[in-house]
Amino acid sequence: MYKASSTAPVGLFENPHFSSVYGIDFATKQAIQRAQIIVERICNAPENGAEEMAKIVKNLDRLSDTLCSVIDMAEFVRNAHPDQVVMEAANKAYGDLCSYMNTLNTDVRIHQVLSLVLADKSIVARFTPDEHAAAVVFLRDFEKSGIHLPNQQRAEFVDLSDQIIHLGREFIQMNPRAIKQVKIKHSALGGVSPSVIRSVVSKDGYAYVPTDSTECQMILKYAQNGNVRRQVYESMNSATKESIMTLEQLMVTRADLATLVGRESYADLQLQDKMAKNPNNVDAFLRTLLGHQEPTFKNDVHLLQTTKQQDLRSSYLPTVNAWDRDYYMQMYSASQSSPSNMPYFSVGSVIQGLSKLFKHLYGVEFEHAPLKAGEAWHEQVRKLDVICEQEGKIGTIYCDLFSRPGKTTNAAHYTIRTSRRVDNDDAENDIKYAFPGRHVDAANFLPPVHQPAESVRGQEGLFQLPVIALTCDFSASAKPALLSMFEVETLFHEMGHAMHSMLGRTDFHNVAGTRCASDFVELPSILMEHFVWHPKVLPLFANGSVSNDAVQAFLKQRKRFSGIEVNSQILMALVDQRYHSSQVNNPKFSSVSEWHQLQDQVGLFPSVPGTMWPVQFGHLFGYGSNYYSYLFDRTLARRVWETSFNANPLDREKGQAFRDNLLKWGGARDPWQCIADVLGGEDGSKIVHGDEEAMRTVGDWGIDV
């Protein structure tokens, strides 16, 4: 573990157990044992009286937090820690805890007790909004796990779930391309960089190019020979029979799971607790968005057609094929004046600018906090306390922003700990109520998991404050470290998630911060991207060194061909829906036919026989009918920006309204209601019911390209 000083290490994130591999193992065992005790307390509540029944949701939330306090940290450590031994210990902890949580999801006793509580109107009437939201989430999670099914069907559900995990891993890890490398004559690579050619050409005068390589992408982008581009495109998008079979088995198994629990399709099962609610509403959104964006699609395709026409010296507008796309996009872009001397920004100034922005909007700012020995995992890590002018300290952000060997390249927001009220935990009575009528000595068990407890000004009780980690992959070669304009947007995006975590402080951990619907969670982060280049925000971090011309040139460059990008995203979202629809139950269903049909109906370039790109679409497993979410949140974020912040992005009244109506609720309130309250007026009244009409309205707001 990285040590900041010579004093005794406090453990990662000040968790004393995460100071050694033995401590990580102890924390795992302690969490599982305490969870087992809380489970018994919950299951024995009916015989322990009305007061215990009234604590069921609280104890379920404690049960969840007991496990998540270790599993969330293990998830981060196994992805970000530089020490292989520590990563492996965290990986084991993560696996052990996941296995235990899978057994919890099949414990019918917990579901029965929760159902009794929700059926008792006298208990439900006393629920706070947070508590009721948490109860509904727990119930839905149980029922999604098939816990309400008869024994034989429940066993079948577990078996199908295991098959899905196995097929999903196989789908992600396999090399799906039928053609592994392309053989091209050296003389046919005109237009391609000599350095690229040197890296792939052999002594026999042929280039042998792996189809999963960046060299293939460079050939698509620069090779003047259309036949070569076509050969490369077809090879890169080829698919083995096995990969298609794996994809279709995954879809069919998911469909079987949905049928087992009485749902029409896997999408129907997955979308029930999302803003979209059902597949029909997702389709309404995507189709409306498609119509709204059509002029930008046509404009982008026309640009490519005229570029190809000029290149071929043709008398008519030619068809642009899929293998032409990158080549003519590059050719057109090269013909435009590209911004020179793009500005760079120091990391420190951007963090200070974000702090100033959040002070304007929400009355919160960052304070650099010293790191204790063993608290961080690398010397590059910095710690920020988040201070609210009304409430005092409300959370902590650990920033690990720079690239290093072995570190993941993806920018990410990790929840380490969510907010939760802890002074009413009543952990001291766990054993008494877990084993009623028996004299069980507490000394036989590990102590309860230690929960930090802090007061918040203006609020009754003690709280576990949120802790998150942000990781990025910025270069640290310059001193001070400098960020490109794209990287500044990335940092603003991730800080949008961070503010959701910091300000979405609920009394129940299971609905705090970013623990909300997956088609809602990206809204605060995408909104932050809109702030970056506004003339009133830029001076907060640019120190007057950036001209408006440079910003406009960057924005113009970034928007070039963005219509094509949006169309591609809509196409991917539609294929995700199609592959998780009830059509999968038809014995004649063909993933290949569906893909080609969608390309020809919705895409901008004709489908290419023999290709099957979706076998490379790993998000089909991870997102599974939720891929529309990012497009959905882009449209919502654009509308919030235009109505609330575009005129004055430093407006405290608008910022406070966004904080009070949306951010502070985490996942404890209907997100449609949150967004409707932020928008107000006609917009708000059109979408507040979250029905098909609301989805069409959002689609018709469109994406700013």
N, C-alpha and C positions, 0 to 999 in steps of 0.2 A: 504494500500500500504506500502511496506517496505521502511523505511526511513534510509538513510545513516547518516544523521546529523539532527540537530534541525532547520535548515533553511527551508524556504518555499519550499514545494516539486515542482519539475519541471515537474512531470508527467513521466509515463513510457516511456523509450526511448527518454526522453526530449520532449515528446508531451504534452503540457500543459493541454489538455483536458482529457488525460488518467491519471488524478490524483484523480478522484472520479467517482462514478457511474453516477452522474449527468453530469459530463464532457463527459463521453462516449456517453451518450444519446444526448448531444448537438453536439458532433462531427459527430454523425450519421445524425442528422437533417441538420446540416450545409453542409455535403457532398452531401446529396440528393438534397437540394435546389440549391447548386451551380451547380450540375450536370444537373438539369432541365434547368438552365439558359444557360449552355454551349450547351445543346441539341438544344434549340431554336436558339442560335447563328449559330449552324451548319446548321439547317434546313432552316434558312433564308439567308444563304450565297449566293444562286443564285441571289437574288434581291439586295444583298449588294455589288456586283461587283467582278471583277476578283481577287483582292487582298484577299478578304475573301475566295474565292474558293481555292486559293493557300494555305490557312491556315487550310483546312479541316482536313488533317491527323494530323497536330499538335494539333488541338482542340479535335479531337477524342482521341488522346493520353492523353491530359490533362483531358478529361472526364473520361477515364479509370483510370488514376492515382488519380484523386480526390476521386473516390470510393475505389480504392485499398489501398490508404494510410490509410483508416480506416478499411476496411474489412480484410486486411492482418494482421494488428495489433490485431483486434478482434479475428481472427482465432488463433493467437498465445496465446492470453490471455485466451481464453476459454479452451485451452488445457493445459496450463502450470501454470496459476496463482494459488497460494495456497488458496486464499480467495474465498469461495463459492459465496459470494454476487457479487464480481467483475467478477467472471467467468460467472455468470448468466447475468450480464449486458452486457458483451462482446458477449455472446451467442445471446441475443436479438438483439444487433447491427448487428451481422453477419446475422441473419435471416431477419431483415428489409432490409439490403442492398442487400441480395440475391434476395428478392422479387422485389425490385426496378430494379435490373439488368435484371431480367426476363422480366419486362415490356419493358425495353430498347431493348431487343433482338427481340421484336415484333413491334418496331417502324419503319414502312416501309419508312418513310421520310428520316431517316439517311442513310439507304441503298441506296435509290435513289440518294441522293446527292453524296455519296461516289462513286457510279457507274458513275455519270456524271464526277467527277474529274478524275477517272482512264481512262475514255474514251477521255479525253482532252490531246492530245499529248504534247501541249505546257506546261501544268502544270507538267505532268509526266517527261518530259525531264529535269526539274529543281529539281527533287527529289534527295536527297542524298541516298546512299545505305540503311541507317537506315530507312529513311522515306518510301522508296519504300517497304522494308520488312514489316514495320508496317502496311502500307496500305493493303498489300496482306493478312496479318494475320486478320485484321479487316474484310475484305471482306469475307474471308473463314468462320470466326466465325459467321457472319450474315447468310451466306448461309447454314451453318450447322444447324442453328436455323430455317430453312424453311421460312425465311423472304421474299424470292422471289416468294413464292407460292401464288396462288389466295386465296381470303379470306376464303373460305370454307375449303380448304386443309390446310391452315395455322392454322385454329382453330383445325383441326384434328391433326396436328403436335403437338400443345400445349397439347392436350388431351393425345396423346400417350406418350409424354415426361413426363407428370405427372404420368401416369400409370407405366412407367419405374422406376421412383424414388420410387413410392410406393412399387412396386414389389421388387426392389433392397433392400430397407430397410427391407422388410419382409424376404427376402432371407438371409440377413446377421444376423438378430436378432433371427431367429427361432432356436430351437433345432432340427436339422434334423434327428437325429438317431431314428430308430424305436425301438431299444432296449436301454433302459435307464440305466440298470444295469445288471451285469453278476453275476450269482450265481455259486460259485466254492467251492468244498470240500477243507477244510483246508489241508488235506493230499496230495492234488494234486498240492500244491504250492511249491514243492521242488525247491531250487535254488534261490527263492525270499528272499530278506532281511527280517529278523525277524521284524524289525521296520515297514516295509510296511505291512507285514501280520497282525501285531497287530492292525494297523489302519483300517483294513477292515473286520476282522473276528468277527462274532457275537458268542453269547453263545451257539448257536445250532451247532457250529462247521463248519459253512459255511462262506465263504467270500462273501460279497455283494459289488461289485465294480462298481461305476458309470462309464459309458462308456466315459464320457468326462473328466476323472480324470488322473492325472499323475500316479496314482497307476496302471491303466490299461496299460500305456506305460511301466512301470517297469516290469509288468508281461510278456509282449511281449518280453522284453529284457532279462529276467533272468529265467523264468519258464522252467524247464527241460522237462515237459510234453508237447509233441507236440499237443495233442488234446486240452489241456487247451489254448495254444497259438492260435490255430485255432479258438476256441470258442470266445476268446477275440477279435481277429482280425475281425472276421465276425460281432461281436456285435458293435465294434467301427466304422465299416464302413457300418453299416446298414443304411437304409433310409426310412423315412415314405413316403407314397404315396403323402401326401400333399407337402413335401419338393421337390419331383421330379416334381410335378405339378407346383409349384412356379417357379422352375428353368426353366422349359420348357415354361411357360407363359412369363417369362422375355425374353427368347431367341426369341420367336415368336413375341412379341411386338416390340422388337428391329428390327427384320426383317421387320415388317410392316412399321416401321418408315423409314427404308432405302428405301423400295419400294416406299413410298410416295414421297420421294425426288429424285426418278429416279436412285437409286443405286441398284446394284445386290444383295448386302448383307450388313449387319451392319458393318462387317469388311471392306468392300469396302468403306463405308461412312467414317469410322473412320481413315483409313490409308492414305487417300488422301494427308494429309499435314505432314505425317511422312517420315522419311528417306526411309522406306520400300515401300511406295507409294500404294501398293495393296496386297491383300492376296496371289496372286500367287508368289510374290517375298518373302514374309514371309515363305511360304512353301518351296521355293527353298533354302533359308538359313537354315531352320531347318532340312530338309532332308540331305543337304550336311554336316551340322555339325554332324548329326547322323552318317553318314558314316565315317567322319573323326575320331570320338571318339570311333568307334566300338571296336578297340583293347583294349582300357582301360575298356570298359564295360565287354568284355569277360574275361579279366584278373581278374576283381573284382568278377564276378560270379564264376569263377573257384576257387578262394580263398575260397568262401563260400561253394562251392561243396566239396572241399577237407576237409574243416573243418567239414562239416556235415558227410562226409564219415568216418572220423576218430572217430567222436563222436558216430556214429551208428555201427562202426566196420564193415562197409559194404565192399563187394568185388567190388562194382562198384560205379561210380560217381552218386549220387542221384540227383533228381530234388530239387532245393531250392524253396520252396513256399513263398508266400507273408508273411505268419505268421512266417516263419523261418528267414527272413532277419535280423531283429534287434538282434535276439538271437545269430546267428552265426557271425554277425559282432562284437558283444560284446565279444564272445568267442575267436575269432581270435585276436582281439585287446588285450585282457587280456594275450594272450600267447606271445605277443611281448613285448620287453623291453620298458616300457613307460618312458619318460623323467622324472627324479626326480629333485626336487628343481628348478622348472621352475622360471625364473627371473620375478621380478616385477619392475615397473618403476614409479617414482613420476610424478604426473600430471604436475607439474611445469617444470620438465626437458623435458617432451615430448612436451609441448607447446613451450619451448625455442628451442628444436630441430627442430620443424616445422618452427619456425621463421628463424632459420639458413638455413634450406633447401630452403625456399622460397626466401631468400636473394641470395643464390647461383643461383637458377633457374631463378627468375623473377626480382631480384633487389627490392624486397619488404620485409618488416619485421614488426613484431608486437611491439607495445609500450603499456605497461599497462597504462590505463587512469583512473583517479579517478572518482568514481561515485558520482553524485550529489544527494541531498535529493529527494527521490521518484522516481529516475530514474530506479531502479531495483525492482524486485518483490520478491526477497529473498536475505538474507545475503550471500548466497553461490555464487551469480552471480558475475562474473568478466567481465570487459570491456577491449577490445583490440582495439586500433586504428591501422589501416593498413597504413603503411608509405612507399611510393615509393621513391627511391633515385632520380628519375627524376621529379616526379610530386607532391611530398609532400603527405599530407593525402589524401587517396582515398576511405576510408570507415571505417566502425566500425563493430566489431563482439562482441556480448554479449554471454558469455559462462555460461551455467547453466548445470554443468556436473555431479552432484551428486544426488543419489537417496534420496527420502524422502517420507513419507506416503502421498498417494493420487496423487503422480506424475506419469505421464505416463512412461512406461518402455522402450518405443522405442527411439532409437537414431534418431534425426531428425534435418534437416536444415530448418529453417523458414525464408522466405523473409519478412522483416518488411517494407523495402522501397527499391525500385530499383533506379538506376541512371536515370537521365533525365536532359536535358538542360532546365533551367527555366527563363533565363533573357529575352527571346523572347516570353514569355507567352501571353503578351498583355491582362492580366486579367482585367485591368482597363476599357477596351472597351467591356467587355462581355455584359453588360446591354444595351449599345447603339446599338449593332448589334443583340442582342436577340429580341429587341422590336423596329424594325426600324420604324421611322416616329412617334413614341410616346414618350412623355416626361415622362419617368418613373424614379422616384427618387430612387437612390441607397440605400438611408436610409431605404427603405421599406424591404430590404433584409439583411440577415446575411452577414457578411464580407466574402470575399473569403477565402478558406482554406489556412492557412499559409504554405508556402513551404520554407524549408531551402534552402539557396542559398550560395554556396561556390565556390571560384575560385580554379582552378587546374593549377599548373605551366605548361606552354607550351601550354595551350589550351585557345582559345578565348571563352568568355562568362562565365556565372555562372551556377553551377550545383547542383542538388540534389544528394548527395552522397549515395551509397548503405549502408543499415543497415541490418544485419541479426542476428538471434539468433540460437545458437547450443544447443540442449538439449541432455543429455545422462543420463545413470542410473548407474553410477559408485559408488562403495561403498566409503563412507567417514569415515569409522570406524577407519582406521589407520591414524596416523599423522607422516609424511605427507601422504596424500591419494595416494595409490598405484594402478597401473593399471596392469592387466594381459596382456599377449602378444596378446590375442584376442581383448582386450579393446583398446590397442594401435592401432591395425588395424582399429577399429571402429572410433577412433578419427581422424586418417589419412583420412579415407573415408569421413567423414563429413567435414573436412577441405578442401578436394578437391572441394566439392560443394561451400564452402565459398570463395575459390579463384576464382571460376567461377563467383560468384556474384561480387566480388571486382574488377576483371580485365575485366569483360564483361560490361564495362560502355559505353552505347550508348546514343545518344541524345534523344531517344524515349524509354519510360519506358516499352512499351509493347513487346519489343524485347531485353531487357537488361538482363544480367546475365543468370540465369537458366530459363528464359522465352523462351524456345526453344523446339524443337521437343522432345516428350517424349522418343523416342528411341535413343536420342543423349545425354540426360541430365545426365545420369549416367557415361558417359565415363570419365570425369575429376576426379570423385570421385573414381571409380574403379582403375584408373591408379595410384592414390596415394597409394593404398594398395600394389602395386608392390615395392614401394620405401622402405617400412618399414625395411625389414631385409637385405638390401644390405650392404655389409661390409663397404662401404663408408658413408652410411646414419646412421647406428646404432650408431657409436661413437658420432653423433650430440646430442643424447639424453640419451645414456646408460652409460656415464662416465666410460667407460672401464671395467665395472663390469660384462659383459655378454660374455661367451665363445661362440666361433663359434659352438662348439659341441651342446650346449643348443639350439641354433637357428636351427641347422640342425635337431635336434631331434623333435623340435616343428613343423617344416615344414613337416617332414616325417609323424608325427602323424596326422597333418591336412589334408594331401593329401590322407591318407588311406581311401579307398572306395569312393573317390571323383568322380570316374567314375559312380558309382551308383547314386550319388547326381545329376550329370549333366544329366544322362538319365531321372531321375525323373522330372527335370526341363523342358527338351525337351518334355516329355510326357504331362506335364501340359500346356505348350505353344501350343502344337498341339490340345489338347482338347479345349482350349480357341478359337483357330482358327475354329475348326470344329463346335462348338456351335454358332459361329457368322458367319457361311458361308451360302450360298444360300440353302444348304441342309435342313435348318430349315423350309423352305417353303413347303417341301414335307409333306403331311398329315401323312405319315408313319414314319416320323422322330422320333427316340427314343433316348433320351439322354443316357439311360442305355446301349442300344446296341452299340452306338457309343463309349462309354467309354470302354466297354469290348473289342471291336474290336481293338481299339488303344492300349490297354494294351497288347493284344496278338501279335499285329503286331510290336510294337515299344518297349514296356516295357521289363524288364528283368525277370519278374516273372509272371507265368500264372495268368490270371484273376480269381477271386473267385466268383462263382455264389452267388447271393443274396446280394452282396455288391455294394455300389454306392458312392464312396468317393467324387465325384465332388459336391455333395450337401453341403459339408463342405468348398468348395473352394471359399471363400469370394471375392478373387481377380477377379472372373468372373464378378462381378458387377463393382468393382472399376477400373479394367484395361480394361475390355471389348474389346478383340481382340488385346491388347497391351502387353500381358504377355511375349511375346518373347523378349521384349526390353532389359531386364537385361542380358540375354544370348548374345544378339547381341553386347551390349556394353562391355561385358567381352572379347569377341573375338577381338573387335577393340582396347580395352585398352592393351591387351596382345601384339598386333602387334606394337602399338606405343611404348610400353615399350621396346620391343626387338630391334626395329630399331633406337630409339632415345636415350634411357636412360640406358639400361642394362650395356653397356660398361663403362659409367661414369654418374651416376645419379646426379652429381653436375655440369654438363656441362652447362655453362651460354648460350652458343650459341644455344644449343638444347632447353634449357628452354625458351629463348627469342623467338625462332621460334615457339614453342608451344603456347606461349602467343600471339604473333603477328598473327599467322595463324589460331588459333582456339579460345582461351579463350576470347580475346578482342572483338570478334564479338557477343558474347551472342547468340541471335537467329536471328541476322540481316543478316546472310549470309548462303547460302546452306551448310549444315554440310558436305555433301560429298566433296565439294570443300575444306572446312577447313581441313578435315582429309587427303585428297589427297595431299594438300600442305605440311602438316606435314610429311607424309610418303615419298613423292617424288618418283622419279624413276619409276620402273616397277609397284610397288604396287600402287602408286598414279594414274598412267595412267589406271590401270585395274578397279579402282573403281570410278573414277571421275564422270562418267555419272549417277551413282546411279540406274542402271537398274538391271534386273534379273541376269545378268552376275556378276555385282558387289556384289550382295547378295550371290551368290554362292562362289565367291572368299573369302568373309569374312567368310562364313561357313567353307571353306576349310582351313582357318588359324587355326581354332580350339581353344579350351580352354586348358590352361596349367593345366593338372591334373597329 
